[in-house]
Amino acid sequence: MIETGAYNELWSDIHMLPEQSLQAHIDVKAKAMMPVHNGTFDLALHDWFEPFERINLLAKQQNVTLLTPKFGQAVMLA
């Protein structure tokens, strides 16, 4: 689970941009990435779905498995 939402260039000391989130996933050599800290509060200046759209595109470009369950949906780790 890696945060991908509520970002802004001005908040770079606090929140990662989606590109940084994807790089963090690659750095830890995880098998799948689950974006978190997005779609919960409308505090950032980006559009509501932008974090999901950007991380989805980036994950496809890097051939990263992305898990985006619906809220409350169980995810089997096995």
C-alpha positions as CSV (number, residue, x, y, z in Angstrom):
1,M,0.0,0.0,0.0
2,I,1.5,3.3,-1.1
3,E,-0.1,6.7,-0.9
4,T,-0.9,8.3,-4.3
5,G,-3.4,11.0,-3.6
6,A,-3.8,14.4,-2.0
7,Y,-0.6,15.7,-3.7
8,N,0.6,19.0,-4.9
9,E,4.1,20.3,-5.9
10,L,3.9,22.6,-2.9
11,W,3.4,19.7,-0.6
12,S,6.3,17.6,-1.8
13,D,7.8,17.3,1.7
14,I,4.5,15.7,2.9
15,H,2.9,13.8,0.0
16,M,4.4,11.9,-3.0
17,L,3.3,12.6,-6.5
18,P,2.0,9.5,-8.4
19,E,5.4,9.2,-10.2
20,Q,7.2,9.1,-6.8
21,S,4.7,6.6,-5.5
22,L,5.3,4.2,-8.4
23,Q,9.1,4.6,-7.9
24,A,8.7,3.7,-4.2
25,H,6.8,0.6,-5.2
26,I,9.6,-0.4,-7.6
27,D,12.2,0.4,-5.0
28,V,10.8,-2.0,-2.5
29,K,10.3,-4.7,-5.2
30,A,6.7,-5.3,-4.3
31,K,4.6,-7.8,-6.2
32,A,1.6,-5.5,-6.5
33,M,0.8,-1.9,-5.6
34,M,-2.4,-0.8,-3.9
35,P,-2.8,3.0,-4.0
36,V,-4.1,4.5,-0.8
37,H,-4.7,8.0,0.6
38,N,-6.9,9.0,-2.3
39,G,-10.6,9.4,-3.0
40,T,-11.4,10.0,0.7
41,F,-11.2,13.8,1.2
42,D,-11.4,16.6,-1.3
43,L,-8.4,18.6,0.1
44,A,-6.0,18.6,-2.8
45,L,-6.2,20.8,-5.9
46,H,-6.2,17.9,-8.3
47,D,-9.4,16.4,-9.7
48,W,-11.1,13.7,-7.7
49,F,-10.1,10.8,-10.0
50,E,-6.7,12.1,-11.1
51,P,-4.7,10.1,-8.6
52,F,-6.3,6.8,-9.9
53,E,-6.0,7.9,-13.5
54,R,-2.3,8.9,-13.2
55,I,-1.2,5.8,-11.2
56,N,-3.1,3.5,-13.5
57,L,-1.4,4.9,-16.6
58,L,2.0,4.9,-14.9
59,A,1.6,1.3,-13.7
60,K,0.7,0.2,-17.2
61,Q,3.7,1.9,-18.6
62,Q,6.0,0.1,-16.1
63,N,4.1,-3.2,-16.2
64,V,3.3,-2.9,-12.5
65,T,0.3,-4.9,-11.1
66,L,-2.1,-2.5,-9.6
67,L,-4.8,-3.4,-7.0
68,T,-7.7,-0.9,-6.9
69,P,-10.5,-2.6,-4.9
70,K,-13.8,-0.8,-4.3
71,F,-14.2,0.5,-0.8
72,G,-14.9,-2.4,1.5
73,Q,-14.0,-5.0,-1.0
74,A,-11.8,-7.9,0.3
75,V,-8.4,-8.4,-1.3
76,M,-6.9,-11.9,-1.1
77,L,-3.2,-11.6,-0.6
78,A,-2.5,-15.2,-1.5
